Amino acid sequence: MQTVALGTSQLQVSKICLGTMTFGEQNSESEAHAQLDYALERGINFIDTAEMYPVMPRAETQGKTEQYIGSWLKKSGARDKVILATKVAGPSRGMHWIRGGENDLNAVNIRAAIETSLQRLQTDYIDLYQLHWPSRNAPIFGQKQFNPELERPHIAIAETVAVLADLIKEGKIRAYGVSNESAWGVSEFVRQAEQQQLPRLTSIQNACNLVNRAFEQGLDETCFRENVGLLAYSPLAFGQLTGKYADDAKAHGRLTIFPPTWSPRYTRASVLEASKRYAALARAHGLTPTQLALAWCYSRWYVASTIIGATNLSQLKENIDAFDVQLSPDVMSAIESIHTEINNPGQ
């Protein structure tokens, strides 16, 4: 498996990252361990998780994903073989079980989060520590436009950068990144780090798939010029790009077993229409819809690593095998035509 340097850090990560947010909800501990074992066997050295996982977020299960990874690290002795990434939750009064629902990206909350994550993961350090979403009002999670009327008090990025720099100095994290961020946010993190002469951010973890190419609307240039690596999440658009929901609207998966309010952007009629078009294109060229979607994401120049998730080993195998699929110029041209006609319906 090919590896790349992530941003300006010393982290060498595999081009495929194992996403784990099903661990503890859709996958048992033994199933989680089997996925981790298989990923490591296939050359994947990069594991991504979060303190709020698994999804759907619930008080009863919060933290189980990190616990399952921690028990695997202890059993396998693989800590020095993997790059371990986790995330601190941003402000969300809806998740009252995380620090009383008053969580934010200040010193008190970040330090509380890192200590509990280290305990659950049974490790002394995190390789990549990420801010799951911004403290400030920003257009994320399906909000297509910035809305100044949603402004709220928030933690200054300068303060957050200083806390993360202290954690690097203390050896608790090696590098830090952002997630669900905008071009302005990335630029401000870089500016604040340079002003304070502190470590710069290494990565951004944002959605990137055939029905959501918003990263190409300015973030691509920003991250290229600032040397910030993209960790592309949801490359299959919550399963829509596998074609299974186009074939059967009641197919088993997150979009049918979780409430529709969990990820409404991927249940839009335009997303389903685009997914049908991409599935037909894939099959017309002897590919599965999954192969088409992942091969496209794997081939993007601006993607440092693609985060894949699965609920069973056969899915995981197909997802990893798709790395070797090369899309022809004709297929790429057809993808661009569909994208032009149905532009970013999952943004």
Secondary structure, DSSP 8 states (H G I E B T S, - for coil): --EEE-TTSS-EEESEEEE-TTBTTTB-HHHHHHHHHHHHHTT--EEE--TT-SSS--TTTTTHHHHHHHHHHHHH--GGG-EEEEEE----TT-TTTGGGT--SSHHHHHHHHHHHHHHHT-S-EEEEEESS-SS--S-TT--S--GGG------HHHHHHHHHHHHHTTSEEEEEEES--HHHHHHHHHHHHHHT-----EEEEE-BTTB-GGGTTHHHHHHHHT-EEEEE-TTGGGGGGTHHHH-TT-SSHHHHS-TTSSGGGGSHHHHHHHHHHHHHHHHTT--HHHHHHHHHHH-TTEEEEEE--SSHHHHHHHHHGGG----HHHHHHHHHHHHHS--TT-
